[in-house]
Amino acid sequence: MLAAGPLVESLSRIPFFAGLDVPALERVAAGTRLRRFRRGEIIFHAGDPGDALFIIVSGEVKIALPSEEGDEAFLATLGPGDVFGELALLDGAPRSATASALLATEAVILPRDRFRELIATEPAARDTLLASIAGELRRLTTHVEELHFLDMTGRLAARLVRLAREAGPAAADGSIRLRATLTQAELASMVGCTRQSVNKLLGQFADDGLVRVDRDGILVMDLAGLVAASHR
């Protein structure tokens, strides 16, 4: 359990809890705990019971669907302020995906009974939850659309565009550095191809001046050009 005062202040800065007043935040804080996860540590597996909501305080978390062969389908990367694990709390079904820490991560854990009480009594939290689920559904719809209607080049370009927009403002020269933990294997999982295919396409994008690949990762050099490539 955590000291209520500092935790209430921390919770108030998380979008999921932003609409709650101080008494409501204090009730939430009274039932939460903070847990630290090592880089690469599994937070929960697909098929595990859904017994808690997770709110990221620091670090990065990957959500993915594992296969029996050991491969995985990438779903999302989450950062500070993001919430995950809510679906299993709503329908009582097992976890639908696996969550793992991409970096050393701290997360506030809200048990299922506290979560359900919060959703039942606080309209602001319920509205935020519905908006979060709607946003995830839109992202999955876009992903399915890309898989069906874009070729491999278009899918990779579209994904790089989204990652660049999520990465934040461009540098003075217009370039955008994608997150350091992004790997070519992860990109391949995102767009439904092999790592070798991603490597080849990144080389072509680099030749066209759209991206630059260095030891620190991927740098988007021409966002507008990638947008055009995603519509070919």
C-alpha positions as CSV (number, residue, x, y, z in Angstrom):
1,M,0.0,0.0,0.0
2,L,1.1,3.6,-0.7
3,A,1.0,6.8,1.3
4,A,-2.3,8.4,0.3
5,G,-1.1,12.0,0.0
6,P,1.7,11.6,-2.6
7,L,-0.4,9.0,-4.4
8,V,-3.4,11.2,-4.6
9,E,-1.3,13.9,-6.2
10,S,0.2,11.4,-8.7
11,L,-3.2,9.9,-9.6
12,S,-4.6,13.4,-10.3
13,R,-2.0,13.8,-13.1
14,I,-3.1,10.6,-14.8
15,P,-5.8,11.2,-17.5
16,F,-7.9,8.2,-16.4
17,F,-8.4,9.9,-13.0
18,A,-8.3,13.5,-14.0
19,G,-12.1,14.0,-13.5
20,L,-12.2,12.8,-10.0
21,D,-12.4,15.1,-7.0
22,V,-10.0,14.7,-4.0
23,P,-12.3,12.5,-1.9
24,A,-12.7,10.1,-4.8
25,L,-9.0,10.1,-5.5
26,E,-8.3,9.3,-1.8
27,R,-10.7,6.3,-2.0
28,V,-8.9,5.1,-5.1
29,A,-5.5,5.6,-3.4
30,A,-6.6,3.6,-0.4
31,G,-6.9,0.5,-2.4
32,T,-3.9,0.6,-4.7
33,R,-0.3,-0.6,-4.6
34,L,2.8,0.3,-6.6
35,R,4.8,-2.4,-8.3
36,R,8.1,-2.3,-10.2
37,F,8.8,-4.5,-13.2
38,R,12.2,-5.2,-14.6
39,R,12.9,-4.7,-18.3
40,G,11.6,-7.7,-20.2
41,E,9.5,-9.0,-17.3
42,I,6.1,-10.4,-18.1
43,I,3.4,-8.4,-16.3
44,F,0.6,-10.9,-17.2
45,H,0.1,-13.6,-19.8
46,A,-2.8,-14.1,-22.2
47,G,-5.1,-16.5,-20.4
48,D,-4.3,-15.2,-16.9
49,P,-7.3,-14.2,-14.7
50,G,-8.1,-10.5,-14.9
51,D,-7.8,-9.4,-11.4
52,A,-6.5,-5.8,-11.6
53,L,-6.1,-2.6,-13.6
54,F,-2.6,-1.3,-14.3
55,I,-1.8,2.4,-14.6
56,I,1.8,3.2,-15.8
57,V,3.7,5.7,-13.7
58,S,7.0,5.4,-15.6
59,G,8.5,3.1,-18.2
60,E,7.1,1.4,-21.3
61,V,4.8,-1.7,-21.7
62,K,4.2,-3.8,-24.7
63,I,0.8,-5.5,-25.4
64,A,1.0,-8.5,-27.7
65,L,-0.7,-11.7,-28.8
66,P,1.5,-14.7,-28.6
67,S,1.3,-17.7,-30.9
68,E,1.9,-21.4,-30.1
69,E,5.0,-21.3,-32.3
70,G,6.6,-18.5,-30.2
71,D,5.8,-15.6,-32.5
72,E,3.7,-12.7,-31.5
73,A,1.3,-10.1,-33.0
74,F,2.1,-6.6,-31.7
75,L,-0.9,-4.6,-30.5
76,A,0.3,-1.5,-28.7
77,T,3.1,0.2,-26.8
78,L,2.0,2.1,-23.7
79,G,3.8,4.8,-21.6
80,P,3.3,6.9,-18.5
81,G,-0.3,7.7,-17.8
82,D,-1.6,4.9,-20.0
83,V,-4.0,2.3,-18.5
84,F,-4.2,-1.4,-19.5
85,G,-5.8,-4.6,-18.3
86,E,-9.4,-3.2,-18.3
87,L,-11.1,-5.5,-20.7
88,A,-10.8,-8.6,-18.5
89,L,-12.2,-6.6,-15.6
90,L,-15.3,-5.7,-17.5
91,D,-16.3,-9.1,-18.8
92,G,-14.7,-11.4,-16.3
93,A,-12.9,-13.4,-19.1
94,P,-9.2,-14.3,-19.0
95,R,-6.6,-11.8,-20.2
96,S,-6.8,-11.5,-24.0
97,A,-3.2,-10.5,-24.5
98,T,0.3,-10.6,-22.9
99,A,1.7,-7.5,-21.3
100,S,5.5,-7.1,-20.7
101,A,7.8,-4.3,-19.7
102,L,9.9,-2.9,-22.5
103,L,11.8,-0.8,-20.0
104,A,12.1,-0.8,-16.2
105,T,8.5,0.1,-15.3
106,E,6.5,1.3,-12.3
107,A,2.7,0.8,-12.3
108,V,-0.1,1.5,-9.9
109,I,-2.3,-1.6,-9.5
110,L,-6.0,-1.2,-8.8
111,P,-7.7,-4.4,-7.8
112,R,-10.8,-5.5,-9.7
113,D,-13.3,-4.8,-6.9
114,R,-12.0,-1.2,-6.5
115,F,-12.1,-0.8,-10.3
116,R,-15.7,-1.9,-10.6
117,E,-16.7,0.3,-7.6
118,L,-14.9,3.3,-9.3
119,I,-16.7,2.7,-12.6
120,A,-20.1,2.3,-10.9
121,T,-19.8,5.5,-8.8
122,E,-17.8,7.9,-10.8
123,P,-19.2,9.0,-14.1
124,A,-16.0,10.8,-15.1
125,A,-14.0,7.6,-14.8
126,R,-16.6,5.7,-16.7
127,D,-16.6,8.2,-19.5
128,T,-12.8,8.1,-19.7
129,L,-12.9,4.3,-19.8
130,L,-15.4,4.3,-22.7
131,A,-13.3,6.8,-24.6
132,S,-10.2,4.6,-24.1
133,I,-12.0,1.5,-25.3
134,A,-13.4,3.4,-28.3
135,G,-9.9,4.7,-29.2
136,E,-8.5,1.2,-29.0
137,L,-11.3,-0.1,-31.3
138,R,-10.5,2.6,-33.8
139,R,-6.8,1.7,-33.8
140,L,-7.6,-2.0,-34.3
141,T,-10.0,-1.0,-37.2
142,T,-7.3,1.0,-38.8
143,H,-4.9,-1.9,-38.4
144,V,-7.3,-4.4,-40.1
145,E,-7.9,-1.9,-42.9
146,E,-4.2,-1.6,-43.5
147,L,-3.6,-5.3,-43.5
148,H,-6.4,-5.8,-46.1
149,F,-5.9,-2.9,-48.4
150,L,-2.2,-1.9,-48.3
151,D,0.8,-3.8,-49.6
152,M,3.8,-4.4,-47.4
153,T,5.4,-1.0,-48.4
154,G,2.3,0.9,-47.6
155,R,1.7,-0.9,-44.3
156,L,5.2,-0.2,-43.1
157,A,5.1,3.5,-44.2
158,A,1.7,4.0,-42.5
159,R,3.0,2.4,-39.2
160,L,6.1,4.6,-39.3
161,V,3.9,7.7,-39.8
162,R,1.8,6.8,-36.7
163,L,4.8,6.0,-34.6
164,A,6.4,9.4,-35.6
165,R,3.2,11.3,-34.7
166,E,3.2,9.5,-31.3
167,A,6.8,10.3,-30.7
168,G,6.2,14.0,-30.3
169,P,7.4,17.2,-31.9
170,A,10.1,17.2,-34.6
171,A,13.6,18.4,-34.1
172,A,14.8,21.7,-35.6
173,D,15.7,20.0,-38.8
174,G,12.3,18.4,-39.1
175,S,13.4,14.9,-38.2
176,I,11.6,12.7,-35.6
177,R,13.4,10.0,-33.6
178,L,11.2,7.0,-32.9
179,R,11.3,5.4,-29.5
180,A,14.6,3.7,-28.7
181,T,13.1,0.4,-27.8
182,L,11.5,-0.1,-31.2
183,T,13.1,-3.1,-33.0
184,Q,12.8,-4.3,-36.6
185,A,11.3,-7.5,-35.3
186,E,8.6,-5.5,-33.5
187,L,7.9,-3.5,-36.7
188,A,7.5,-6.8,-38.6
189,S,5.0,-8.0,-36.0
190,M,3.1,-4.7,-36.4
191,V,2.7,-4.9,-40.1
192,G,2.5,-8.7,-40.6
193,C,5.7,-9.5,-42.4
194,T,9.2,-10.8,-41.6
195,R,12.1,-8.9,-40.0
196,Q,14.1,-9.4,-43.2
197,S,11.3,-7.7,-45.2
198,V,11.3,-4.8,-42.8
199,N,15.0,-4.4,-43.0
200,K,14.9,-4.4,-46.8
201,L,12.1,-1.8,-46.9
202,L,13.8,0.4,-44.4
203,G,16.8,0.4,-46.7
204,Q,14.6,1.5,-49.6
205,F,13.1,4.2,-47.4
206,A,16.6,5.4,-46.4
207,D,17.7,5.5,-50.1
208,D,14.6,7.7,-50.8
209,G,15.5,10.0,-47.9
210,L,12.4,9.1,-45.9
211,V,14.2,7.6,-42.9
212,R,17.6,7.1,-41.4
213,V,18.7,4.0,-39.5
214,D,21.5,4.3,-37.0
215,R,22.7,2.6,-33.9
216,D,20.2,4.6,-31.8
217,G,17.2,3.4,-33.9
218,I,15.1,4.9,-36.6
219,L,14.9,8.6,-37.5
220,V,12.0,9.8,-39.7
221,M,13.5,12.4,-42.0
222,D,10.5,13.1,-44.3
223,L,7.1,12.6,-42.7
224,A,5.2,13.9,-45.7
225,G,7.1,11.5,-47.9
226,L,6.2,8.6,-45.7
227,V,2.5,9.7,-45.8
228,A,2.6,9.6,-49.6
229,A,4.3,6.2,-49.5
230,S,1.5,4.9,-47.3
231,H,-1.1,5.7,-50.0
232,R,0.7,4.0,-52.9
